[in-house]
Amino acid sequence: MLNALIMIVSAMIIVLSLLQSGKSDGISGAFTGSGGLNLFANTKERGSEKVISNLTLILGIVFFVLVILVRVIK
């Protein structure tokens, strides 16, 4: 039961991660470093981006809790 729930939550996390818009210059910027990596930039997410980001965070926490529960039960 919990294993099926873990698979559903993980599939939803993958889909939500793919739906998120990129915050960098793309894959070329990752290899060349042309855009500069600013992890602590003050950028505000709005609208659907914020909803998707929050859902991804919540599902990540749910996934973590489910994995811990499966480990404790077994």
PDB file as gemmi writes it, atoms N, CA and C in Angstrom:
CRYST1    1.000    1.000    1.000  90.00  90.00  90.00 P 1                      
ATOM      1  N   MET A   1       0.825  -1.197   0.000  1.00  0.00           N  
ATOM      2  CA  MET A   1       0.000   0.000   0.000  1.00  0.00           C  
ATOM      3  C   MET A   1       0.873   1.266   0.000  1.00  0.00           C  
ATOM      4  N   LEU A   2       1.806   1.323   0.940  1.00  0.00           N  
ATOM      5  CA  LEU A   2       2.667   2.507   1.005  1.00  0.00           C  
ATOM      6  C   LEU A   2       3.611   2.585  -0.196  1.00  0.00           C  
ATOM      7  N   ASN A   3       4.033   1.418  -0.696  1.00  0.00           N  
ATOM      8  CA  ASN A   3       4.921   1.430  -1.857  1.00  0.00           C  
ATOM      9  C   ASN A   3       4.225   2.010  -3.080  1.00  0.00           C  
ATOM     10  N   ALA A   4       2.949   1.684  -3.258  1.00  0.00           N  
ATOM     11  CA  ALA A   4       2.190   2.249  -4.379  1.00  0.00           C  
ATOM     12  C   ALA A   4       2.037   3.756  -4.209  1.00  0.00           C  
ATOM     13  N   LEU A   5       1.812   4.195  -2.992  1.00  0.00           N  
ATOM     14  CA  LEU A   5       1.690   5.634  -2.715  1.00  0.00           C  
ATOM     15  C   LEU A   5       3.006   6.360  -2.982  1.00  0.00           C  
ATOM     16  N   ILE A   6       4.111   5.724  -2.629  1.00  0.00           N  
ATOM     17  CA  ILE A   6       5.423   6.315  -2.905  1.00  0.00           C  
ATOM     18  C   ILE A   6       5.643   6.465  -4.406  1.00  0.00           C  
ATOM     19  N   MET A   7       5.247   5.462  -5.175  1.00  0.00           N  
ATOM     20  CA  MET A   7       5.420   5.540  -6.630  1.00  0.00           C  
ATOM     21  C   MET A   7       4.546   6.635  -7.231  1.00  0.00           C  
ATOM     22  N   ILE A   8       3.334   6.803  -6.737  1.00  0.00           N  
ATOM     23  CA  ILE A   8       2.452   7.855  -7.247  1.00  0.00           C  
ATOM     24  C   ILE A   8       3.021   9.234  -6.916  1.00  0.00           C  
ATOM     25  N   VAL A   9       3.459   9.410  -5.674  1.00  0.00           N  
ATOM     26  CA  VAL A   9       4.019  10.706  -5.257  1.00  0.00           C  
ATOM     27  C   VAL A   9       5.289  11.009  -6.044  1.00  0.00           C  
ATOM     28  N   SER A  10       6.135  10.007  -6.265  1.00  0.00           N  
ATOM     29  CA  SER A  10       7.372  10.258  -7.009  1.00  0.00           C  
ATOM     30  C   SER A  10       7.079  10.613  -8.465  1.00  0.00           C  
ATOM     31  N   ALA A  11       6.081   9.986  -9.066  1.00  0.00           N  
ATOM     32  CA  ALA A  11       5.706  10.338 -10.440  1.00  0.00           C  
ATOM     33  C   ALA A  11       5.178  11.771 -10.506  1.00  0.00           C  
ATOM     34  N   MET A  12       4.408  12.172  -9.495  1.00  0.00           N  
ATOM     35  CA  MET A  12       3.899  13.541  -9.464  1.00  0.00           C  
ATOM     36  C   MET A  12       5.036  14.548  -9.277  1.00  0.00           C  
ATOM     37  N   ILE A  13       6.032  14.205  -8.468  1.00  0.00           N  
ATOM     38  CA  ILE A  13       7.188  15.094  -8.289  1.00  0.00           C  
ATOM     39  C   ILE A  13       7.942  15.254  -9.601  1.00  0.00           C  
ATOM     40  N   ILE A  14       8.101  14.160 -10.332  1.00  0.00           N  
ATOM     41  CA  ILE A  14       8.810  14.237 -11.619  1.00  0.00           C  
ATOM     42  C   ILE A  14       8.056  15.135 -12.584  1.00  0.00           C  
ATOM     43  N   VAL A  15       6.745  14.962 -12.673  1.00  0.00           N  
ATOM     44  CA  VAL A  15       5.949  15.781 -13.594  1.00  0.00           C  
ATOM     45  C   VAL A  15       6.016  17.253 -13.201  1.00  0.00           C  
ATOM     46  N   LEU A  16       5.868  17.546 -11.905  1.00  0.00           N  
ATOM     47  CA  LEU A  16       5.924  18.944 -11.462  1.00  0.00           C  
ATOM     48  C   LEU A  16       7.306  19.554 -11.676  1.00  0.00           C  
ATOM     49  N   SER A  17       8.343  18.754 -11.518  1.00  0.00           N  
ATOM     50  CA  SER A  17       9.698  19.265 -11.756  1.00  0.00           C  
ATOM     51  C   SER A  17       9.897  19.610 -13.226  1.00  0.00           C  
ATOM     52  N   LEU A  18       9.334  18.803 -14.095  1.00  0.00           N  
ATOM     53  CA  LEU A  18       9.454  19.085 -15.524  1.00  0.00           C  
ATOM     54  C   LEU A  18       8.619  20.297 -15.946  1.00  0.00           C  
ATOM     55  N   LEU A  19       7.550  20.583 -15.214  1.00  0.00           N  
ATOM     56  CA  LEU A  19       6.706  21.723 -15.541  1.00  0.00           C  
ATOM     57  C   LEU A  19       7.307  23.056 -15.104  1.00  0.00           C  
ATOM     58  N   GLN A  20       8.236  23.009 -14.176  1.00  0.00           N  
ATOM     59  CA  GLN A  20       8.817  24.255 -13.681  1.00  0.00           C  
ATOM     60  C   GLN A  20       9.668  24.906 -14.752  1.00  0.00           C  
ATOM     61  N   SER A  21       9.577  26.218 -14.805  1.00  0.00           N  
ATOM     62  CA  SER A  21      10.373  26.949 -15.786  1.00  0.00           C  
ATOM     63  C   SER A  21      11.810  27.042 -15.307  1.00  0.00           C  
ATOM     64  N   GLY A  22      12.731  27.036 -16.247  1.00  0.00           N  
ATOM     65  CA  GLY A  22      14.137  27.145 -15.908  1.00  0.00           C  
ATOM     66  C   GLY A  22      14.475  28.535 -15.426  1.00  0.00           C  
ATOM     67  N   LYS A  23      15.347  28.614 -14.459  1.00  0.00           N  
ATOM     68  CA  LYS A  23      15.743  29.918 -13.924  1.00  0.00           C  
ATOM     69  C   LYS A  23      17.155  30.294 -14.354  1.00  0.00           C  
ATOM     70  N   SER A  24      17.686  29.567 -15.350  1.00  0.00           N  
ATOM     71  CA  SER A  24      19.032  29.859 -15.815  1.00  0.00           C  
ATOM     72  C   SER A  24      19.005  30.077 -17.323  1.00  0.00           C  
ATOM     73  N   ASP A  25      20.181  30.190 -17.900  1.00  0.00           N  
ATOM     74  CA  ASP A  25      20.290  30.426 -19.332  1.00  0.00           C  
ATOM     75  C   ASP A  25      20.175  29.149 -20.149  1.00  0.00           C  
ATOM     76  N   GLY A  26      19.911  28.055 -19.516  1.00  0.00           N  
ATOM     77  CA  GLY A  26      19.809  26.795 -20.230  1.00  0.00           C  
ATOM     78  C   GLY A  26      21.004  25.909 -19.950  1.00  0.00           C  
ATOM     79  N   ILE A  27      21.073  24.831 -20.687  1.00  0.00           N  
ATOM     80  CA  ILE A  27      22.125  23.846 -20.432  1.00  0.00           C  
ATOM     81  C   ILE A  27      23.500  24.378 -20.841  1.00  0.00           C  
ATOM     82  N   SER A  28      23.550  25.241 -21.831  1.00  0.00           N  
ATOM     83  CA  SER A  28      24.848  25.785 -22.229  1.00  0.00           C  
ATOM     84  C   SER A  28      25.423  26.682 -21.138  1.00  0.00           C  
ATOM     85  N   GLY A  29      24.551  27.389 -20.433  1.00  0.00           N  
ATOM     86  CA  GLY A  29      25.015  28.222 -19.338  1.00  0.00           C  
ATOM     87  C   GLY A  29      25.540  27.408 -18.169  1.00  0.00           C  
ATOM     88  N   ALA A  30      25.017  26.203 -18.020  1.00  0.00           N  
ATOM     89  CA  ALA A  30      25.474  25.343 -16.926  1.00  0.00           C  
ATOM     90  C   ALA A  30      26.896  24.868 -17.166  1.00  0.00           C  
ATOM     91  N   PHE A  31      27.244  24.618 -18.433  1.00  0.00           N  
ATOM     92  CA  PHE A  31      28.583  24.108 -18.729  1.00  0.00           C  
ATOM     93  C   PHE A  31      29.606  25.234 -18.881  1.00  0.00           C  
ATOM     94  N   THR A  32      29.187  26.343 -19.471  1.00  0.00           N  
ATOM     95  CA  THR A  32      30.147  27.423 -19.708  1.00  0.00           C  
ATOM     96  C   THR A  32      30.225  28.400 -18.541  1.00  0.00           C  
ATOM     97  N   GLY A  33      29.161  28.476 -17.747  1.00  0.00           N  
ATOM     98  CA  GLY A  33      29.158  29.404 -16.633  1.00  0.00           C  
ATOM     99  C   GLY A  33      28.991  30.834 -17.064  1.00  0.00           C  
ATOM    100  N   SER A  34      28.455  31.057 -18.245  1.00  0.00           N  
ATOM    101  CA  SER A  34      28.344  32.415 -18.764  1.00  0.00           C  
ATOM    102  C   SER A  34      27.336  33.245 -17.989  1.00  0.00           C  
ATOM    103  N   GLY A  35      26.256  32.619 -17.522  1.00  0.00           N  
ATOM    104  CA  GLY A  35      25.224  33.381 -16.834  1.00  0.00           C  
ATOM    105  C   GLY A  35      25.553  33.665 -15.392  1.00  0.00           C  
ATOM    106  N   GLY A  36      26.455  32.935 -14.826  1.00  0.00           N  
ATOM    107  CA  GLY A  36      26.766  33.117 -13.412  1.00  0.00           C  
ATOM    108  C   GLY A  36      25.725  32.426 -12.560  1.00  0.00           C  
ATOM    109  N   LEU A  37      26.154  31.727 -11.573  1.00  0.00           N  
ATOM    110  CA  LEU A  37      25.251  30.975 -10.716  1.00  0.00           C  
ATOM    111  C   LEU A  37      24.978  31.791  -9.472  1.00  0.00           C  
ATOM    112  N   ASN A  38      23.786  32.302  -9.374  1.00  0.00           N  
ATOM    113  CA  ASN A  38      23.398  33.090  -8.224  1.00  0.00           C  
ATOM    114  C   ASN A  38      22.274  32.362  -7.500  1.00  0.00           C  
ATOM    115  N   LEU A  39      22.627  31.507  -6.553  1.00  0.00           N  
ATOM    116  CA  LEU A  39      21.632  30.702  -5.862  1.00  0.00           C  
ATOM    117  C   LEU A  39      20.767  31.516  -4.914  1.00  0.00           C  
ATOM    118  N   PHE A  40      21.273  32.633  -4.466  1.00  0.00           N  
ATOM    119  CA  PHE A  40      20.563  33.416  -3.473  1.00  0.00           C  
ATOM    120  C   PHE A  40      19.972  34.693  -4.066  1.00  0.00           C  
ATOM    121  N   ALA A  41      19.632  34.637  -5.329  1.00  0.00           N  
ATOM    122  CA  ALA A  41      19.031  35.800  -5.983  1.00  0.00           C  
ATOM    123  C   ALA A  41      17.638  36.034  -5.406  1.00  0.00           C  
ATOM    124  N   ASN A  42      17.250  37.274  -5.329  1.00  0.00           N  
ATOM    125  CA  ASN A  42      15.946  37.634  -4.787  1.00  0.00           C  
ATOM    126  C   ASN A  42      14.933  37.681  -5.924  1.00  0.00           C  
ATOM    127  N   THR A  43      14.481  36.512  -6.353  1.00  0.00           N  
ATOM    128  CA  THR A  43      13.491  36.440  -7.424  1.00  0.00           C  
ATOM    129  C   THR A  43      12.183  35.940  -6.841  1.00  0.00           C  
ATOM    130  N   LYS A  44      11.108  36.577  -7.242  1.00  0.00           N  
ATOM    131  CA  LYS A  44       9.788  36.219  -6.740  1.00  0.00           C  
ATOM    132  C   LYS A  44       9.066  35.370  -7.780  1.00  0.00           C  
ATOM    133  N   GLU A  45       8.513  34.265  -7.316  1.00  0.00           N  
ATOM    134  CA  GLU A  45       7.680  33.452  -8.190  1.00  0.00           C  
ATOM    135  C   GLU A  45       6.253  33.956  -8.065  1.00  0.00           C  
ATOM    136  N   ARG A  46       5.539  33.945  -9.182  1.00  0.00           N  
ATOM    137  CA  ARG A  46       4.178  34.447  -9.165  1.00  0.00           C  
ATOM    138  C   ARG A  46       3.271  33.519  -9.935  1.00  0.00           C  
ATOM    139  N   GLY A  47       2.020  33.510  -9.563  1.00  0.00           N  
ATOM    140  CA  GLY A  47       1.006  32.764 -10.293  1.00  0.00           C  
ATOM    141  C   GLY A  47       1.232  31.268 -10.272  1.00  0.00           C  
ATOM    142  N   SER A  48       1.169  30.693 -11.461  1.00  0.00           N  
ATOM    143  CA  SER A  48       1.270  29.235 -11.568  1.00  0.00           C  
ATOM    144  C   SER A  48       2.660  28.726 -11.178  1.00  0.00           C  
ATOM    145  N   GLU A  49       3.693  29.524 -11.402  1.00  0.00           N  
ATOM    146  CA  GLU A  49       5.042  29.104 -11.002  1.00  0.00           C  
ATOM    147  C   GLU A  49       5.122  28.892  -9.493  1.00  0.00           C  
ATOM    148  N   LYS A  50       4.491  29.768  -8.737  1.00  0.00           N  
ATOM    149  CA  LYS A  50       4.506  29.647  -7.284  1.00  0.00           C  
ATOM    150  C   LYS A  50       3.712  28.425  -6.831  1.00  0.00           C  
ATOM    151  N   VAL A  51       2.573  28.172  -7.476  1.00  0.00           N  
ATOM    152  CA  VAL A  51       1.752  27.010  -7.120  1.00  0.00           C  
ATOM    153  C   VAL A  51       2.516  25.723  -7.400  1.00  0.00           C  
ATOM    154  N   ILE A  52       3.148  25.624  -8.562  1.00  0.00           N  
ATOM    155  CA  ILE A  52       3.908  24.432  -8.926  1.00  0.00           C  
ATOM    156  C   ILE A  52       5.089  24.243  -7.987  1.00  0.00           C  
ATOM    157  N   SER A  53       5.769  25.323  -7.647  1.00  0.00           N  
ATOM    158  CA  SER A  53       6.904  25.249  -6.732  1.00  0.00           C  
ATOM    159  C   SER A  53       6.469  24.778  -5.345  1.00  0.00           C  
ATOM    160  N   ASN A  54       5.358  25.316  -4.849  1.00  0.00           N  
ATOM    161  CA  ASN A  54       4.864  24.918  -3.530  1.00  0.00           C  
ATOM    162  C   ASN A  54       4.391  23.462  -3.529  1.00  0.00           C  
ATOM    163  N   LEU A  55       3.721  23.028  -4.599  1.00  0.00           N  
ATOM    164  CA  LEU A  55       3.280  21.642  -4.693  1.00  0.00           C  
ATOM    165  C   LEU A  55       4.468  20.691  -4.725  1.00  0.00           C  
ATOM    166  N   THR A  56       5.523  21.083  -5.429  1.00  0.00           N  
ATOM    167  CA  THR A  56       6.719  20.250  -5.482  1.00  0.00           C  
ATOM    168  C   THR A  56       7.348  20.126  -4.098  1.00  0.00           C  
ATOM    169  N   LEU A  57       7.395  21.218  -3.375  1.00  0.00           N  
ATOM    170  CA  LEU A  57       7.936  21.200  -2.014  1.00  0.00           C  
ATOM    171  C   LEU A  57       7.098  20.305  -1.097  1.00  0.00           C  
ATOM    172  N   ILE A  58       5.789  20.447  -1.160  1.00  0.00           N  
ATOM    173  CA  ILE A  58       4.901  19.652  -0.316  1.00  0.00           C  
ATOM    174  C   ILE A  58       5.019  18.172  -0.655  1.00  0.00           C  
ATOM    175  N   LEU A  59       5.031  17.839  -1.949  1.00  0.00           N  
ATOM    176  CA  LEU A  59       5.148  16.445  -2.347  1.00  0.00           C  
ATOM    177  C   LEU A  59       6.511  15.870  -1.969  1.00  0.00           C  
ATOM    178  N   GLY A  60       7.543  16.702  -1.989  1.00  0.00           N  
ATOM    179  CA  GLY A  60       8.862  16.241  -1.542  1.00  0.00           C  
ATOM    180  C   GLY A  60       8.859  15.880  -0.072  1.00  0.00           C  
ATOM    181  N   ILE A  61       8.183  16.681   0.725  1.00  0.00           N  
ATOM    182  CA  ILE A  61       8.077  16.388   2.160  1.00  0.00           C  
ATOM    183  C   ILE A  61       7.251  15.131   2.386  1.00  0.00           C  
ATOM    184  N   VAL A  62       6.147  14.993   1.641  1.00  0.00           N  
ATOM    185  CA  VAL A  62       5.310  13.793   1.759  1.00  0.00           C  
ATOM    186  C   VAL A  62       6.106  12.552   1.368  1.00  0.00           C  
ATOM    187  N   PHE A  63       6.895  12.659   0.295  1.00  0.00           N  
ATOM    188  CA  PHE A  63       7.719  11.543  -0.151  1.00  0.00           C  
ATOM    189  C   PHE A  63       8.709  11.138   0.945  1.00  0.00           C  
ATOM    190  N   PHE A  64       9.361  12.108   1.545  1.00  0.00           N  
ATOM    191  CA  PHE A  64      10.328  11.845   2.608  1.00  0.00           C  
ATOM    192  C   PHE A  64       9.663  11.138   3.783  1.00  0.00           C  
ATOM    193  N   VAL A  65       8.492  11.613   4.193  1.00  0.00           N  
ATOM    194  CA  VAL A  65       7.781  11.005   5.316  1.00  0.00           C  
ATOM    195  C   VAL A  65       7.359   9.580   4.978  1.00  0.00           C  
ATOM    196  N   LEU A  66       6.879   9.350   3.756  1.00  0.00           N  
ATOM    197  CA  LEU A  66       6.460   8.008   3.356  1.00  0.00           C  
ATOM    198  C   LEU A  66       7.634   7.030   3.359  1.00  0.00           C  
ATOM    199  N   VAL A  67       8.784   7.474   2.880  1.00  0.00           N  
ATOM    200  CA  VAL A  67       9.953   6.603   2.864  1.00  0.00           C  
ATOM    201  C   VAL A  67      10.377   6.259   4.293  1.00  0.00           C  
ATOM    202  N   ILE A  68      10.345   7.224   5.184  1.00  0.00           N  
ATOM    203  CA  ILE A  68      10.679   6.958   6.584  1.00  0.00           C  
ATOM    204  C   ILE A  68       9.663   5.977   7.189  1.00  0.00           C  
ATOM    205  N   LEU A  69       8.369   6.160   6.887  1.00  0.00           N  
ATOM    206  CA  LEU A  69       7.349   5.251   7.410  1.00  0.00           C  
ATOM    207  C   LEU A  69       7.555   3.826   6.915  1.00  0.00           C  
ATOM    208  N   VAL A  70       7.871   3.681   5.649  1.00  0.00           N  
ATOM    209  CA  VAL A  70       8.107   2.338   5.102  1.00  0.00           C  
ATOM    210  C   VAL A  70       9.291   1.694   5.799  1.00  0.00           C  
ATOM    211  N   ARG A  71      10.316   2.454   6.038  1.00  0.00           N  
ATOM    212  CA  ARG A  71      11.511   1.922   6.692  1.00  0.00           C  
ATOM    213  C   ARG A  71      11.230   1.540   8.143  1.00  0.00           C  
ATOM    214  N   VAL A  72      10.442   2.325   8.845  1.00  0.00           N  
ATOM    215  CA  VAL A  72      10.148   2.049  10.250  1.00  0.00           C  
ATOM    216  C   VAL A  72       9.224   0.832  10.356  1.00  0.00           C  
ATOM    217  N   ILE A  73       8.268   0.702   9.464  1.00  0.00           N  
ATOM    218  CA  ILE A  73       7.308  -0.409   9.521  1.00  0.00           C  
ATOM    219  C   ILE A  73       7.994  -1.738   9.226  1.00  0.00           C  
ATOM    220  N   LYS A  74       8.937  -1.757   8.290  1.00  0.00           N  
ATOM    221  CA  LYS A  74       9.582  -3.027   7.921  1.00  0.00           C  
ATOM    222  C   LYS A  74      10.582  -3.481   8.930  1.00  0.00           C  
TER     223      LYS A  74                                                      
END                                                                             
